[in-house]
């Protein structure tokens, strides 16, 4: 079974950055709130890292969105990139 999905990783990066900006957070502030490094946040936004479910849940919480809503947006972004 393939454990990476480049389209899904790119879709997450495309959703994360605007969500962070909508929340009025810098990469540094989001990193502080999630106890991640600013460089890791950057790697997520540029689609250079996969994240765990735990990290997804923490990011959604800090961005003020529900995890299901965040995942729905990511899946919609992935679907639109298939076309």
LINNOR-V352514 format. One record per backbone hydrogen bond with DSSP energy under -1.0 kcal/mol. CO is the residue of the C=O (numbers start at 1). NH is the residue of the N-H. E is the energy in kcal/mol with one decimal. If there is no record, write none. Layout:
BEGIN
co=CO nh=NH e=E
co=CO nh=NH e=E
END
This chain:
BEGIN
co=5 nh=9 e=-2.5
co=6 nh=10 e=-2.6
co=7 nh=11 e=-2.5
co=8 nh=12 e=-2.3
co=9 nh=13 e=-1.9
co=10 nh=14 e=-2.2
co=11 nh=15 e=-1.5
co=12 nh=16 e=-3.0
co=13 nh=17 e=-1.5
co=15 nh=19 e=-1.8
co=16 nh=20 e=-2.7
co=17 nh=21 e=-2.3
co=18 nh=22 e=-3.0
co=19 nh=23 e=-1.7
co=20 nh=25 e=-2.3
co=21 nh=24 e=-1.8
co=26 nh=30 e=-2.5
co=27 nh=31 e=-2.5
co=28 nh=32 e=-2.4
co=29 nh=33 e=-2.5
co=30 nh=34 e=-1.9
co=31 nh=36 e=-2.2
co=37 nh=41 e=-2.0
co=38 nh=42 e=-2.3
co=39 nh=43 e=-2.3
co=40 nh=44 e=-2.2
co=41 nh=45 e=-2.5
co=42 nh=46 e=-1.9
co=43 nh=48 e=-3.3
co=44 nh=47 e=-1.3
co=52 nh=56 e=-2.6
co=53 nh=57 e=-2.5
co=54 nh=58 e=-2.0
co=55 nh=59 e=-2.9
co=56 nh=60 e=-2.7
co=57 nh=61 e=-2.3
co=58 nh=62 e=-2.5
co=59 nh=63 e=-1.9
co=60 nh=65 e=-2.5
co=61 nh=64 e=-1.1
co=66 nh=70 e=-2.4
co=67 nh=71 e=-2.7
co=68 nh=72 e=-2.3
co=69 nh=73 e=-2.0
co=70 nh=74 e=-2.2
co=71 nh=75 e=-2.8
co=72 nh=76 e=-2.2
co=73 nh=77 e=-2.4
co=74 nh=78 e=-2.7
co=75 nh=79 e=-2.4
co=76 nh=80 e=-2.2
co=77 nh=81 e=-1.4
END
